């Protein structure tokens, strides 16, 4: 009797799961059909109708109803991507020198009357600077990541030695290859082996944080040296470089940059975001109080999820704000 009841329950669960799975597939299919219908047919007629009623193209309407920032720029980007016009789609891959000429082509293509909408050109230009600037910045970040730390390169060596001097001003480095590097969180006697994954991007981030926020960097290092809650400062820093890089590669950083940089983002803006991660992760780690460094990956993912959640907010601005009480 018990077996038969168990069998019935199993069959019921199997049927229910298949039913739910089938419903999910049906919903997905309906969503896909609707998306195809909207993009291929309905969107065109809706845009035509709104143009007829308002006298403005979609790009003008977006600029008029959205204030400067991620919401406006993201909608402009989506509109350009979805356009059937080659001129509009080409606006997503422009160099800054070609921007004004292409902007004039868009205004001509969309028959925009600048006298009736005097702010449109400047607003669209700002959006295009942000969109194309993000792509160019990622290329620069990628190039720096691929640059291998070279012990024969004096600039690379000087950057590494400067990092030590900034973090450990009262301690002299005995030699270039020494166990002392472990005091600032490197794994071996020669830090160059720790830069393999992120290349010179990792070192540049660590140095930027130490140069521009020296007191904060030393404070974070002191936390990392805690006997119970400590962690490898440099290794964790390079890990956070990978986090920042991955977020940028996936375009998750777009809302942050679109909200914080009014024009073309520069490498310094990426470094500033790294500083935010370094400072906030330290606070997060101390608040969570992990039992040991062996739990790093779990807390790293938890912190990663927290940052990704913040980046999904339209008005997000992840800027390092130092707690004055500390």
C-alpha positions in Angstrom: 0.0 0.0 0.0 2.9 2.3 0.9 4.7 1.5 -2.3 1.6 2.3 -4.4 1.1 5.6 -2.6 4.8 6.4 -3.2 4.4 5.5 -6.9 1.3 7.7 -7.2 3.2 10.6 -5.6 6.2 10.1 -7.9 3.9 10.0 -10.9 2.1 13.1 -9.7 5.4 15.0 -9.3 6.6 13.8 -12.7 3.4 14.9 -14.3 3.5 18.2 -12.5 7.1 18.9 -13.4 6.5 18.1 -17.0 3.4 20.3 -17.0 5.3 23.2 -15.5 8.2 22.6 -17.9 5.7 22.5 -20.8 4.2 25.8 -19.6 7.6 27.4 -19.4 8.4 26.2 -23.0 5.0 27.5 -24.2 5.6 30.9 -22.5 9.1 31.1 -24.0 7.7 30.2 -27.5 5.0 32.9 -27.1 7.6 35.4 -26.0 9.8 34.6 -29.0 6.8 34.9 -31.4 5.8 38.2 -29.9 9.4 39.5 -30.1 9.7 38.5 -33.7 6.3 40.1 -34.5 7.2 43.3 -32.7 10.7 43.7 -34.1 9.7 42.8 -37.7 6.4 44.5 -38.0 4.7 46.2 -35.1 7.7 48.3 -34.0 7.9 49.9 -37.5 4.3 50.9 -37.5 4.4 52.1 -33.9 7.4 54.3 -34.7 5.6 55.6 -37.8 2.5 56.5 -35.8 4.4 58.2 -33.1 6.4 60.2 -35.6 3.2 61.2 -37.2 1.6 62.3 -33.9 4.7 64.0 -32.3 6.6 65.1 -35.3 9.8 63.6 -33.8 11.8 60.5 -34.7 12.4 57.8 -32.0 15.9 59.2 -31.2 14.4 62.7 -30.6 11.7 61.3 -28.3 14.2 59.4 -26.2 16.4 62.5 -25.8 13.3 64.6 -24.9 11.8 62.2 -22.2 15.0 60.9 -20.6 17.5 62.9 -18.6 21.2 62.5 -19.4 22.6 59.2 -18.1 22.2 55.5 -18.4 18.5 55.4 -19.1 18.8 57.8 -22.1 22.1 56.4 -23.5 20.9 52.7 -23.2 17.7 53.5 -25.0 19.5 55.4 -27.7 21.9 52.4 -28.1 19.0 50.0 -28.4 17.3 52.1 -30.9 20.4 52.3 -33.1 21.0 48.5 -32.8 17.3 47.8 -33.8 17.3 50.2 -36.7 17.1 49.0 -40.3 19.1 52.0 -41.4 22.8 51.3 -42.1 23.6 54.9 -41.2 22.1 54.5 -37.7 23.7 51.1 -37.0 27.1 52.4 -38.1 26.8 55.0 -35.4 27.7 52.3 -32.9 31.2 51.8 -34.2 32.6 55.3 -34.7 35.9 56.9 -33.9 35.7 60.3 -32.2 37.1 62.1 -35.2 34.2 60.8 -37.4 31.5 61.5 -34.9 30.3 65.0 -36.0 30.2 64.1 -39.6 28.2 61.0 -38.9 25.9 63.0 -36.6 25.1 65.2 -39.5 24.2 62.1 -41.6 21.8 60.9 -38.9 20.1 64.3 -38.7 19.7 64.2 -42.5 18.6 60.6 -42.5 15.9 61.1 -39.9 14.9 64.5 -41.3 15.3 66.3 -38.0 14.6 70.0 -37.9 17.2 71.4 -35.6 15.4 74.7 -35.2 12.5 73.0 -33.6 14.7 70.7 -31.5 17.8 72.7 -30.7 19.1 70.4 -27.9 18.8 67.1 -29.8 22.2 67.2 -31.6 24.1 67.9 -28.4 22.2 65.2 -26.5 22.7 62.6 -29.2 26.4 63.5 -29.5 26.9 62.9 -25.8 25.2 59.5 -26.1 27.4 58.5 -29.1 30.5 59.6 -27.2 29.5 57.3 -24.3 28.6 54.3 -26.4 31.6 54.4 -28.6 33.9 55.5 -25.8 32.9 52.4 -23.8 33.9 50.1 -26.7 37.2 51.9 -27.1 37.9 51.8 -23.4 37.4 48.0 -23.3 39.8 47.6 -26.2 42.4 49.6 -24.2 41.7 47.5 -21.0 42.0 44.3 -23.0 45.3 45.5 -24.5 46.7 46.3 -21.1 45.5 42.9 -19.7 47.4 41.1 -22.5 50.6 43.0 -21.8 52.9 40.6 -19.9 54.9 41.8 -16.9 58.5 41.9 -18.2 61.4 41.9 -15.6 63.6 43.4 -18.3 61.3 46.3 -18.8 62.4 49.1 -16.5 59.0 50.8 -16.4 57.4 47.5 -15.2 60.0 47.0 -12.6 59.7 50.6 -11.4 56.0 50.3 -11.1 56.4 47.2 -8.9 59.0 48.8 -6.7 56.8 51.9 -6.3 53.9 49.8 -5.2 56.1 48.4 -2.4 57.3 51.9 -1.4 53.8 53.2 -1.2 52.4 50.4 0.9 55.5 49.7 3.1 57.2 53.2 3.4 59.0 52.3 6.6 60.3 48.9 5.4 63.2 48.6 2.9 63.0 45.9 0.3 66.0 43.6 0.9 66.2 42.5 -2.8 64.0 42.3 -5.9 63.3 38.6 -5.3 62.5 38.0 -1.7 59.9 36.5 0.6 59.1 40.1 1.8 56.6 40.4 -1.1 54.3 38.1 1.0 53.9 41.0 3.4 51.7 42.8 0.8 49.9 39.7 -0.3 51.9 38.2 -3.2 52.2 34.4 -3.3 55.9 33.8 -4.1 59.3 35.5 -3.9 58.8 37.1 -7.3 55.5 38.9 -7.9 55.7 38.7 -11.7 54.3 35.1 -11.5 51.1 36.5 -9.9 50.4 38.8 -12.9 50.0 36.0 -15.4 46.2 36.1 -15.5 45.6 39.9 -15.7 49.0 41.0 -17.0 49.9 44.7 -16.5 46.3 45.5 -15.9 46.5 43.9 -12.4 49.7 45.8 -11.5 48.3 49.1 -12.9 45.2 48.8 -10.8 47.1 48.0 -7.6 49.5 50.9 -8.2 46.6 53.4 -9.1 44.8 52.5 -5.8 48.0 53.0 -3.8 49.0 56.3 -5.6 45.6 58.0 -5.5 44.3 56.7 -2.2 47.5 55.9 -0.3 46.0 56.1 3.2 43.0 54.0 2.3 45.2 51.4 0.5 47.4 51.1 3.6 44.3 50.8 5.8 43.0 48.0 3.6 46.5 46.3 3.7 46.4 46.5 7.5 43.0 44.8 7.5 44.4 42.1 5.1 47.1 41.4 7.7 44.6 40.7 10.4 45.6 37.4 12.2 42.0 36.0 11.9 40.3 37.9 9.1 43.3 38.5 7.0 43.6 37.8 3.2 46.3 38.1 0.6 46.1 41.8 -0.3 47.8 41.7 -3.7 46.3 38.4 -4.9 42.8 39.5 -3.9 43.5 42.8 -5.7 44.3 41.0 -8.9 41.2 38.9 -8.5 39.2 42.1 -8.2 40.8 43.3 -11.4 39.5 40.2 -13.1 36.0 41.0 -11.7 36.1 44.6 -13.0 37.4 43.3 -16.4 34.6 40.6 -16.6 31.9 43.1 -15.7 33.1 45.5 -18.4 33.4 42.7 -21.0 29.8 41.6 -20.3 28.6 45.3 -20.7 27.4 45.2 -17.1 29.5 48.3 -16.4 27.7 50.4 -19.0 25.0 51.9 -16.6 27.8 53.0 -14.2 29.9 54.6 -16.9 26.9 56.2 -18.6 25.8 57.8 -15.3 29.3 58.9 -14.0 31.1 60.0 -17.2 29.2 62.6 -19.3 31.5 62.1 -22.4 34.0 59.5 -23.5 35.2 57.3 -20.6 39.0 57.0 -20.1 41.3 54.4 -18.5 41.3 56.4 -15.3 37.5 55.7 -15.0 38.1 52.0 -15.1 40.8 52.4 -12.4 38.5 54.4 -10.2 35.9 51.6 -10.4 38.6 49.1 -9.4 39.3 51.3 -6.3 35.6 51.1 -5.5 35.8 47.3 -5.6 39.0 47.1 -3.5 37.6 49.4 -0.8 34.1 47.8 -0.8 35.3 44.2 -0.8 37.5 44.9 2.2 34.5 46.3 4.1 32.4 43.4 2.9 34.9 40.8 4.0 35.3 42.3 7.5 31.5 42.6 7.9 30.9 39.0 6.8 33.7 37.6 9.1 34.5 34.4 7.1 35.9 31.5 9.2 39.0 31.3 7.1 40.6 32.4 3.8 39.5 29.0 2.4 36.0 30.4 2.0 37.3 33.2 -0.2 35.6 31.9 -3.4 32.2 31.7 -1.8 32.4 35.3 -0.4 34.0 36.5 -3.6 30.9 35.3 -5.6 28.6 36.7 -3.0 30.3 40.1 -3.4 30.2 39.8 -7.1 26.4 39.1 -7.1 26.0 42.2 -4.8 27.8 44.4 -7.3 26.0 43.0 -10.3 22.7 43.7 -8.5 23.7 47.3 -8.0 24.7 47.6 -11.7 21.2 46.7 -12.7 19.8 49.8 -11.2 19.2 52.5 -13.8 20.8 55.4 -11.8 23.7 53.4 -10.4 27.0 55.2 -9.6 29.6 53.0 -7.9 32.1 55.6 -6.7 34.4 55.0 -3.7 33.2 56.9 -0.7 35.6 56.6 2.3 34.0 56.1 5.7 35.3 59.1 7.7 34.8 57.4 11.0 37.5 54.9 10.1 
